[in-house]
């Protein structure tokens, strides 16, 4: 299933209802990550346009399933898909509710660095988007029933 959710900022409501309907075995949230390559941020910040998609290792609503995270890092490395590890210390993502569906759902967030989120226009780097698509495609390819059961 592919689901576009609503009301993330006011309680992850769309994620809650979508997870209840779909009842996923594994979940990926394809998200933005906040690009910090603008005035006011330190230049060494990892979140920057053209700096590869981010694989979220922590946010305030979820810490990813370790087996799924390890699989993701392996898939990215084997397929030479560039990435960086990211954290979000304020806020959360839809996986904050999805990972708690029923007995739990291994979940992971993949973010494309984006400037000006929550505005009428966002700016991304095409290579970050393309690498995110490559990554999620390769993840789907390896997630057969046996692999999912091992998570």
N, C-alpha and C positions, 0 to 999 in steps of 0.2 A: 504494500500500500504506500502511496504517497499522499500526505495530508498537509494542507496549508491551514495553520491554526490562527486563531484570533485571541485577543485579550491577554497576551502574554504579560504585559506590563501591569495588569490589574488582577493577578492571581493565577496565571497559567491556566485559565479556564478552558480554552480550546484544546490544550494538550490533555487536560484531565478527561474531558468528554471523548476526545478522539481515541485516547488509549483505552478507555472503557469499551468503545465500540469495536476497535480493531483487535485489541488484545494481542499486541505484538510479542514475538519471541525475542527480537533484538530491535533497538531503535537508534536511529541517527537523527540528530537535529542539524540541519544545514543552516547555518547562521551567518551573521556578520560578526566580526570582531572589531572593536573600536580602534581605528588607526590613530596612532599617537605621533604621526609625522607632521604635526602642525605646530605653530607657535604655542609655547606654554608647556610643552612636554620635552623631556630629556631626549637628545638625539639617539641614544642607545636603546630606546624602547623597541621591543621586538615587533610590536604591531605597527606595520608600515606597509604602504602600497608597494607591491612587488616583492614583498618579503615572505612569500609562500603562505599557503593556508595554515591555520592554526589548529592543532589538536588540543582540545581543552582537557587539562588534567585536574582542574579544580574550579568550581564556582560555589557561591553560597548556598545553592540548592542541591548540588550533587557532586560526588566524586565518582568518576567512571569505574565500571567493573574492570578490575585489573587484567583479567584474561582478555577482554575485548580490547583494552588499551594496548596490551602487548601484541595482540594480533594486528592491530592497526599500524603500529610502529613497524612490525615485520613486513606487512604488505607494502607500506610506503617505501621502505628501504629496498626490498627485493625488486620493486618496480621503478626504482629511481624517481620517485615522486617527492619533490621537495616539500618540506613541512617545517613548522616550528611548534614547540610546546607553548601553550598559552594558559593563563589563569584569568579569572574574573573575580575581583575581591568585593565588588559591589553588584548586587543583582544576581540573576540566574537565568536559566533558559528553560525551554519546554521540557527538557529531560528531567528537570527537577520534579515534575509530576509523573512523567512517563515511567521513570525508573522505579516508582513505588506502586505501579499498577499490579494488582493482585499479589502474587508472591514475589514480585520483582522482575524487572526487565533490564538486561544488560544494555546500557545506553552510552552514547558517545556524541560529543558535539564537535563539528568541524566548522570552523569559521573563516570567512574570507575577510581580510582586513578592509575596512570600509571607512571612508571619511563622511562626516555629516549625517550619521544615522539619526533617525527620528526627525528628519526634515523632509522637505518635498523632493529632494534629490540626494542620492548617495553616489559616491565616487569609489570605484574599485579599479584594480589593475587586472587587465585581461588574463595575464598568466596565472594570477592567483585563482581566478575563477576556473580556468581550464584545468589547473592542477587539482582543484577541489572535485571537479567532475571526474577526472581520471581516477582519483583516490576512491571516491564512493563507488565507481564502477568496478574497480578491482576488489573492493571489500565485498560487494554483492556476489562477485564471482566465487569467492572462497567460502562463503557462508552456506554450506550445505547442511543437511539435517545433523550430521555427525559433529560438525564444527560448532553449530549452535548449541547442541546438547553439552558440549565440553565447556561452554562458557559458564 
